[in-house]
Amino acid sequence: MPKVSVIMPVFNTEKYLSEAIKSILAQTFEDFELLIIDDGSFDHTPTIITQWANIDTRIKTITNSTQKGIAHSRNVGIRTAQGELIALSDADDIALPTRLAQQITAFAQNPNLGVCGTWVDFFSDSSSVLYNLSYPCQNAQIKSRLLFHCPMVNSSLMIRKTKFLELEQWHQEGFKIGSDFEILTRLAQLNNCDFQNLPEVLQKAREYPQRTIRSEANLPYLTKIYHQNLRRLHIFASEDELLLHHQLTRPLSEPNITELQKIEAWLDKIYQANQIYQAYPEPELSEYLCELWLRPIAGKWHLEADFYDFFKKSMFSPYKKYTQWQKLKVWFKYRFRS
């Protein structure tokens, strides 16, 4: 049996598919099977898959009878996979040559490792890098952030198959978007299932206007995940609280002091609940709450007295850890603000 099964769901990706397949076949680690699940494509995708399967016997193809969505295709891949490790890759992305080898080494070094991702470059059709996602690498940091967002890039993941088998359900097929985030929140709760991001770019993800990764269409599915996560803290959030929770990890407009106070109250509610129920790792969660609090307040405490006082007094503020010299610099910025 192959050591690794690479799962690649595809749907109408004729423009990018060959490049994605080439990147897997060019891996320095060669003991794998590539499962390509075609979700009812009606362009030239089926022909391209057949051509590549005739060239390399490691490619196995599965065709859904009708279009059933990416979550279903991933579940078909998991069910079919023969490898003890399952790597995910998208049909429009590129795996760098040592990706599988380095992830396999990480699993060999840590028997409790269940999920391993990598840093990722997002690139355009012109091949220029648009931005880089260098998410936290350590287990507790990743799991604490799962309360708010997905700190791993799905197409970079390798997951121990036995961990999938411990779940009652795999990707939720009712999720058109976000099933990867949702399943990670459940994998994170398993015993002896460490998470890790390798601190190196080993995957390149294509970014283009049609991609729905940041679409508002995400919000209904993300809201379900937020509900699920917050229930671990015995918090049953209102619609307004869920929207605030969602916005905390996204660019904010210029907030006023009332909005900042709402953010502080919500973060404090989470902090207090986690002190009781210990659902998320500490001190990593508290450190991340402080980071989320600081994002909208940074650079505003010197503009007017309310912001200055708010910055000094909040339990989430770094001010209490400042040296006297740092505090004096803050006071000068406030005192001589333009």
MOSULNOR-V604755 format. One record per pair of residues at least 12 apart in sequence whose C-alpha atoms are under 10 Angstrom apart, sorted by the first residue. I is the first residue (numbers start at 1). J is the second residue. Records with the same first field share a line. If there is no record, write none. Layout:
I->J + J
This chain:
1->31 + 32 + 33 + 81 + 82 + 83 + 84
2->30 + 31 + 32 + 33 + 34 + 58 + 81 + 82 + 83 + 84 + 85
3->29 + 30 + 31 + 32 + 33 + 82 + 83 + 84 + 85 + 86 + 104
4->29 + 30 + 31 + 32 + 33 + 34 + 81 + 82 + 83 + 84 + 85 + 86 + 87 + 100 + 104 + 158 + 159 + 160 + 161
5->31 + 32 + 33 + 34 + 35 + 58 + 77 + 78 + 80 + 81 + 82 + 83 + 84 + 85 + 86 + 87 + 88 + 158 + 159 + 161
6->24 + 32 + 33 + 34 + 35 + 36 + 59 + 77 + 78 + 81 + 82 + 83 + 85 + 86 + 87 + 88 + 89 + 90 + 100 + 158
7->33 + 34 + 35 + 36 + 37 + 60 + 73 + 74 + 75 + 76 + 77 + 78 + 80 + 81 + 86 + 87 + 88 + 89 + 90 + 91 + 155 + 158
8->20 + 21 + 24 + 34 + 35 + 36 + 37 + 38 + 61 + 70 + 73 + 74 + 77 + 87 + 88 + 89 + 90 + 91 + 92 + 155
9->35 + 36 + 37 + 38 + 39 + 62 + 63 + 69 + 70 + 71 + 72 + 73 + 74 + 75 + 76 + 77 + 88 + 89 + 90 + 91
10->36 + 37 + 38 + 39 + 40 + 41 + 45 + 46 + 49 + 63 + 69 + 70 + 73 + 90 + 91 + 92
11->37 + 38 + 39 + 40 + 41 + 42 + 43 + 45 + 46 + 67 + 69 + 70 + 91
12->38 + 39 + 40 + 41 + 42 + 43 + 44 + 45 + 46 + 91
13->38 + 41 + 42 + 43 + 44 + 45 + 46 + 48 + 90 + 91 + 92
14->41 + 42 + 43 + 44 + 45 + 46 + 47 + 48 + 49 + 91 + 92
15->43 + 44 + 45 + 91 + 92
16->45 + 90 + 91 + 92 + 93 + 94 + 125 + 206
17->45 + 48 + 49 + 90 + 91 + 92 + 93 + 94
18->45 + 48 + 49 + 51 + 52 + 91 + 92
19->91 + 92 + 93 + 94 + 95
20->89 + 90 + 91 + 92 + 93 + 94 + 95 + 204
21->34 + 36 + 48 + 49 + 52 + 59 + 89 + 90 + 91 + 92 + 93 + 94 + 95
22->52 + 94 + 95
23->93 + 94 + 95 + 96 + 97 + 99 + 203
24->89 + 94 + 95 + 96 + 97 + 98 + 99 + 100
25->52 + 56 + 58 + 59 + 95 + 97
26->95 + 96 + 97 + 98
27->95 + 96 + 97 + 98 + 99 + 100 + 101
28->96 + 97 + 98 + 99 + 100 + 101 + 102
29->97 + 98 + 99 + 100 + 101 + 102 + 104
30->58 + 100 + 101
31->58 + 83 + 100
32->58 + 59 + 82 + 83 + 85 + 86 + 87 + 100
33->56 + 57 + 58 + 59 + 60 + 81 + 82 + 83 + 86
34->53 + 56 + 57 + 58 + 59 + 60 + 61 + 77 + 81 + 87 + 88 + 89
35->58 + 59 + 60 + 61 + 62 + 74 + 76 + 77 + 78 + 80 + 81 + 82 + 88
36->49 + 53 + 59 + 60 + 61 + 62 + 63 + 73 + 74 + 77 + 89 + 90 + 91
37->49 + 60 + 61 + 62 + 63 + 64 + 70 + 72 + 73 + 74 + 76 + 77
38->61 + 62 + 63 + 64 + 65 + 66 + 67 + 70 + 73
39->62 + 63 + 64 + 65 + 66 + 67 + 68 + 69 + 70 + 72 + 73
40->63 + 64 + 65 + 66 + 67 + 68 + 69
41->63 + 64 + 66 + 67
46->61 + 63
49->61
60->80
61->77
62->76 + 77 + 80
63->76
64->76
68->173 + 174 + 176
69->173 + 174 + 175 + 176 + 177
70->171 + 173 + 175 + 176 + 177 + 179 + 180
71->170 + 171 + 172 + 173 + 174 + 175 + 176 + 177 + 178 + 179 + 180
72->170 + 171 + 172 + 173 + 174 + 175 + 176 + 179
73->171 + 173
74->88 + 170 + 171 + 173 + 179 + 180
75->164 + 169 + 170 + 171 + 172 + 173
78->161 + 164 + 165 + 170 + 171
79->161 + 164 + 165 + 170
81->161
82->161
83->160 + 161
84->159 + 160 + 161 + 162
85->100 + 103 + 104 + 107 + 114 + 115 + 158 + 159 + 160 + 161 + 162 + 163
86->115 + 157 + 158 + 159 + 160 + 161 + 162 + 164
87->99 + 100 + 103 + 115 + 116 + 117 + 154 + 155 + 156 + 157 + 158 + 159 + 160 + 161
88->117 + 153 + 154 + 155 + 156 + 157 + 158 + 159
89->154 + 155 + 156 + 157 + 158 + 203 + 205
90->154 + 155 + 156 + 205 + 206
91->155 + 205 + 206
92->155 + 204 + 205 + 206 + 207
93->122 + 123 + 155 + 156 + 203 + 204 + 205 + 206 + 207
94->120 + 121 + 155 + 156 + 202 + 203 + 204 + 205 + 206
95->120 + 155 + 156 + 201 + 202 + 203 + 204 + 205
96->201 + 202 + 203 + 204
97->202 + 203
98->202 + 203
99->117 + 118 + 156 + 157 + 158 + 198 + 200 + 201 + 202 + 203
100->156 + 157 + 158 + 202
102->116 + 118 + 198 + 200 + 202
103->115 + 116 + 117 + 118 + 156 + 157 + 158 + 159 + 196 + 197 + 198 + 202
104->116 + 158
106->196 + 197 + 198
107->158 + 159 + 160 + 196
110->194
111->192 + 193 + 194
112->160 + 191 + 192 + 193 + 194 + 195
113->139 + 159 + 160 + 163 + 192 + 193 + 194 + 195 + 196
114->158 + 159 + 160 + 161 + 162 + 163 + 164 + 187 + 188 + 190 + 191 + 192 + 193 + 194 + 195 + 196
115->139 + 152 + 157 + 158 + 159 + 160 + 161 + 163 + 184 + 187 + 188 + 193 + 194 + 195 + 196 + 197
116->137 + 139 + 152 + 156 + 157 + 158 + 159 + 160 + 194 + 195 + 196 + 197 + 198
117->135 + 137 + 151 + 152 + 153 + 154 + 155 + 156 + 157 + 158 + 159 + 195 + 196 + 197 + 198 + 199 + 200 + 201 + 202 + 203
118->133 + 134 + 135 + 136 + 137 + 152 + 153 + 154 + 155 + 156 + 157 + 158 + 196 + 197 + 198 + 199 + 200 + 201 + 202 + 203
119->132 + 133 + 134 + 135 + 136 + 137 + 152 + 153 + 156 + 197 + 198 + 199 + 200 + 201 + 202 + 203 + 204
120->132 + 133 + 134 + 135 + 152 + 153 + 155 + 156 + 198 + 199 + 200 + 201 + 202 + 203 + 204 + 205
121->133 + 134 + 200 + 201 + 202 + 203 + 204 + 205 + 206 + 207
122->203 + 204 + 205 + 206 + 207 + 208
123->204 + 205 + 206 + 207 + 208
124->205 + 206 + 207 + 208 + 209
125->206 + 207 + 208
127->204 + 206 + 207
129->204 + 205 + 206 + 207
130->206 + 207
131->207
132->201 + 204 + 205
133->151 + 152 + 153 + 201
134->151 + 152 + 153 + 197 + 198 + 199 + 200 + 201
135->150 + 151 + 152 + 153 + 196 + 197 + 198 + 199
136->151 + 152 + 196 + 197 + 198 + 199
137->151 + 152 + 195 + 196 + 197 + 198 + 199 + 200
138->194 + 195 + 196 + 197 + 198 + 199
139->188 + 193 + 194 + 195 + 196 + 197 + 281 + 284
140->188 + 194 + 195 + 196 + 280 + 281 + 282 + 283 + 284 + 285
141->195 + 196 + 280 + 281 + 282 + 283 + 284 + 285 + 287 + 288
142->188 + 194 + 195 + 196 + 197 + 281 + 284 + 285
143->184 + 185 + 188 + 189 + 194 + 195 + 196 + 279 + 280 + 281 + 284 + 285
144->188 + 279 + 280 + 281 + 282 + 283 + 284 + 285 + 286 + 287 + 288 + 289
145->249 + 280 + 281 + 284 + 285 + 288 + 289
146->181 + 182 + 184 + 185 + 188 + 225 + 226 + 229 + 280 + 285
147->185 + 225 + 226 + 227 + 228 + 229 + 230 + 232 + 233 + 245 + 270 + 279 + 280 + 285
148->222 + 225 + 226 + 229 + 230 + 245 + 246 + 247 + 248 + 249 + 288 + 292
149->181 + 182 + 185 + 222 + 225 + 226 + 245 + 246 + 248 + 249 + 250
150->178 + 180 + 181 + 182 + 184 + 185
151->181 + 184 + 197
152->180 + 181 + 184 + 195 + 196 + 197
153->180 + 181 + 197 + 203 + 205
154->178 + 179 + 180 + 181 + 184
155->180 + 203 + 204 + 205
156->197 + 198 + 201 + 202 + 203 + 204 + 205
157->196 + 197 + 203
159->187 + 193 + 195
160->193
163->187 + 188 + 190 + 191 + 192 + 193
164->183 + 186 + 187
166->187 + 190 + 191
167->183 + 186 + 187 + 190
168->186
169->183 + 186
170->182 + 183 + 184 + 186 + 187
171->183 + 184
174->221
175->218 + 220 + 221 + 222 + 224
176->217 + 218 + 221
177->212 + 213 + 215 + 217 + 218 + 219 + 220 + 221 + 222
178->213 + 218 + 219 + 220 + 221 + 222 + 224 + 225
179->221 + 222 + 225
181->221 + 222 + 225
182->221 + 222 + 224 + 225 + 226 + 228 + 229
183->225
185->225 + 226 + 228 + 229
186->228 + 229
188->280
189->279 + 280
219->242 + 243 + 246
222->242 + 246
223->239 + 242 + 243 + 245 + 246
224->242
226->242 + 243 + 245 + 246
227->242
229->279 + 280
230->242 + 270 + 273 + 274 + 279
231->279
232->273 + 274 + 277 + 278 + 279 + 280
233->269 + 270 + 271 + 272 + 273 + 274 + 275 + 276 + 277 + 278 + 279 + 280
234->270 + 273 + 274 + 276 + 277 + 279
235->269 + 270 + 273
237->266
241->262 + 263 + 266
242->266
244->259 + 262 + 263 + 266
245->263 + 266 + 267
247->263
248->263 + 267 + 289 + 292 + 293 + 295 + 296
249->292 + 295
250->292 + 295
251->295 + 296
252->295 + 296
253->296
254->296 + 297 + 300
255->296 + 297 + 300
256->296 + 297 + 300 + 306 + 307
257->297 + 300 + 306 + 307 + 310
258->306
259->296
260->293 + 294 + 296 + 297 + 307 + 310
261->293 + 310 + 314
263->292 + 293 + 296
264->289 + 290 + 292 + 293 + 294 + 310 + 314 + 315 + 316
266->289 + 293
267->286 + 289 + 290 + 292 + 293 + 316
268->286 + 289 + 290 + 293 + 315 + 316
270->285 + 286 + 289
271->285 + 286 + 289
272->286
274->286
286->316
287->316
288->316
289->316
290->314 + 315 + 316 + 317 + 318
291->316 + 317 + 318
292->316
293->311 + 314 + 315 + 316 + 317
294->311 + 316 + 317 + 318
297->310 + 311 + 317
298->311
299->333
300->334
301->330 + 331 + 333 + 334 + 337
302->330 + 331 + 332 + 333 + 334 + 335 + 336 + 337 + 338
303->333 + 334 + 335 + 336 + 337 + 338
304->334 + 335 + 337 + 338
305->334 + 335
307->334
308->330 + 331 + 333 + 334 + 335
311->330
312->327 + 330
